[in-house]
Amino acid sequence: MKKTELTIGTEQGRDYHGCEFFGPADILEKTVDILVSCGFDAFTILECQGYWKGIPEDSYRVEIWGDEYLSYEAISKIARDCQQDCIMMVRDNGKPEFVEG
């Protein structure tokens, strides 16, 4: 089994390129929809406190197990659809990467 972990900030109150702001419930719903559409039947989403440039924000940690890793394209789609500049991704090797939307 291969594991992909994502950390998705909610950036509450932040204007994302002039778009209407999505709240945490919207981010959660969009993430679940994309994971299911990619064929992942089982995953865990935990609420957590993340920091970006020293500023705290409510975040989600998503653990995805599967026969394959979640693709960069799917992670990028989550970032775009959830109005994130990027999402932190960690795979089995433990080296974090930031995937842009």
N, C-alpha and C positions, 0 to 999 in steps of 0.2 A: 504494500500500500504506500501511496505517496501523499505527503502532507503539504498543504499550502496554508499559511496563516496570513490574514489581512488585518490591518488596523485602519479603521475608517473613522475620521473625525466628523463631528456634526456641525462644527463651525457656526454655532447658533449666533444669530444677529449679524452675520457677515454678508455683505453684498457680493454675489458671485457674478461678475461680468454683467451686471444689470439685470440678471434673471430673478424671477420670483424665488424667494428662499424656501427650501425644503426643510422640514423639521426632522427630528430623529425618527419618528414613525414612518415618514416617507422614505428615508434612507434605508431603514430596516426592510420595508416592503419591496423596494426596488432591488435591494441586494438579494433577498430571497427569490424573487422572480427570475433574476438573471442566473443564479446558481441552479435553480430547477430547470430552466431552459437549456442549460449546458449539460444536463444529465446527471447532476449530483443529487442523490437522493437523501444523503445524510450529512449534516454539518452542524456545528455548534456556533451560536452567536452569543457573546457575553458583553454586558455593559462594562465599561471601564473608564478610567480617567487618563486621557492622553495629554501630551504637551507638544506644542509646535512652536519653536523659537522661544521657549520659556513660558509660553502662555497656555494655561490649562484649557482643555475642552472635553466635553463629554464625548466618548468615542465607543466604537464597537470593535471587539476582537472576534474575528471569524476564523474558525478552524475547519478546514475542508479536507477530508480524506477520500481518496479515490484511486482507481487504477492508473490514472494520469494526473498530472498537475493541472490546476486551473490555468487556462491560457492567458498570456499577456493581453490578448484582445478582449477577453471577458473581463479582466481586471480593469482595463482601460475603459470599457463600457460602464462598469460600475462607477468608476470615478466621474465620467461624464454625466451619467444619469443621476448621480447623487451630488452633483455640483461640487466636486472636489478637484483641486488642482492636481493632486496626486494621492496615491494610497500606498502605505508601506506594506510590502510583501516579504515574507520570509518562507523559504522552502526548507527541505530537510537539512540542507547544509548550514543553516543558521545565519547566513549572510543577508542582511536586510537590503532590499532594493526599493526604490520609489518609482512607481509606475504612474505615468501621467495620463490624464483623461483626454 
